[in-house]
Amino acid sequence: MNAATEPETLAELISDCADIPAGLRERRPSAPTPPAPRGWAVDEACHSQVADLDDYA
């Protein structure tokens, strides 16, 4: 692994990743879990912006 340069091939990238110590590759329990995505719905204002879109096709 050469930390001074970016890998130029997929093989170099895989080789570099293989050199990463196992302790750094594991997900640590203290890592925060991202929040679940919020739901959304299209309201009338949103729908009205694209209501006549077919006229431009």
Secondary structure, DSSP 4 states (H G I P E B T S, - for coil): --TTS---SHHHHHHHHHTS-HHHHSPPTTSPPPPPPPP----HHHHHHHTTGGGG-
